[in-house]
Amino acid sequence: MDRVLRAREFFKEGYNCAQAVSMAFCDLFGEEEQTVACAVSAFGGGFSRMREVCGAVSGITYVVGRMEGYSDPHNLSEKKRVYGITQELLTAFTRENGSIVCRELLKPVGIVDGDRRGRPCEDLVASAAALLAARYCKD
């Protein structure tokens, strides 16, 4: 199944934006869907409904970390490389959507907790998944 469609379906099932994006790619880095769902569960709603960094963006950063991450704190070239990849993807997300901040993305439709109607979240999830798919998938 197409990664974008998969991410949309996860979101429609009730997973938050970060979960939907991350889970759509978890097979690429060998994690179970439920493990990933738990790992990023607090990232939804712009960090637990704080309306800060968009959950779809958090999903991008999680996937980049799992696919490209470094573990040696002294390896500055790897840190720079991973940050560069992330910045490139988040710049593209901002270009497509206008921001990476949840409250700014939701401002045009208003924020109503618990009500997803009229929100752009499903499309933001799709946008994030498409950016990741372009980088990591050939399908």
N, C-alpha and C positions, 0 to 999 in steps of 0.2 A: 504494500500500500504506500502511496505517495506520502512523504514526510509531512507535508503541509496539511494534507487531509487527515492524517493521523493526529497531528497536534490539534486541529479543529475538533475532531471527534472526542479526544480526551477532554477538551474544554467543555464541550456540550454535555459530556457525562457528569460534569460537576467539579473536575479538577481545576485548580487555579491556574493562572497564566504561566507561572514558573514551572509547575508540574507538567502542564500540557506540552510545553516546548521541550523540556528536558526528557520526558518520557518518550517522546517521539524519536529520540536518538539513542536511547540507553543501550540498545543492542550493539551499537558501534563501539561502545567501551565496556561491554560485558557486564552490565548491571541489570538486575531485575527491575521491572517497572515499579513494583511496590517499594523497593529500596530507594529508588530515585524519588518517588512520590513523597516518602517520609523525609528524605534529605533536604528537599527544597520546599517543604510544606509551609514554612513560615515566611517564604519570600513573596507569596501572593498578596495582592492588594497594595503593592508598593511597600513591601516589608510589613506584613501583618496589618493591613488596612491603615498604615501610616501615610499612604499616598506619596511615598518617596520614589525610589527607582522602580520603574514598571516591572512587574513580574515576568513578562515576556523577555525583557532585557536581562533580568536575573537568570532566566533560563539559558539565554545565549552565553552568558559568562560561565555558568555551570558546565555547559557542554564544552566550551573552549577549554576550561580547566581540566576536564576529564580527558579530552582528546589530546591536548597539547601541554598540559601543566608541567611544572618543574617542582622538585622537592628540595633541591640544594639551595639554601638561602644565600649562598655565596656565589652562585652562578648568575652573574649579572647579565650575561648575554642571553641566557634563557629567559630570565625575567623580562628583559627588554623585548624579546621576540614574542612572548605570550601577551604582554601588554599591547604590543603593536597590532597583533591579530585582533585582540578584543576591541581596541580603539577603532580599527578599520570597520569591524562589523557594527559597532555602536554608532559610528558616524553615518554609515549607510542606513541604519534604522532611523536615526534622527532625520536624515534627508527625506526618507519615505514618509515619516509620521509626524515630524515637527518637534519631537522631544524624546527623552528617555525617562521623563519624570511622570509618574502616574497621574498626579493631580492636574498637570498641564494637559495630558492626553484626554482626561475625563472632563475637563472644564467645559468644553462645548456642549456636553449633554447633561452636566450636573452629576453629583455623586449621591446615589441612593444605596446605602448598604443593603446587601442581600437581594438587590434587584438588578439583574443584568440587562434588562430590556433597554435598548437604545444606546448601550455602551459600545465602544469600538473594540472591546477586548478580544473578541474572537478574531477580528481582522488583524489586530496587533500580534496575536499568537501566530497567525498565518504568516505575517510579515517576518517575524523572527525566525520561524521554521524555514521559510524560503531562503533567507540569508545563510542559515546554517547548512541547508541542503546544497546550496550552490558551492559551498566550500568543502563539504565532507562527503557528498554523495554523488554517485555517477548514475543513479537510477532515475 
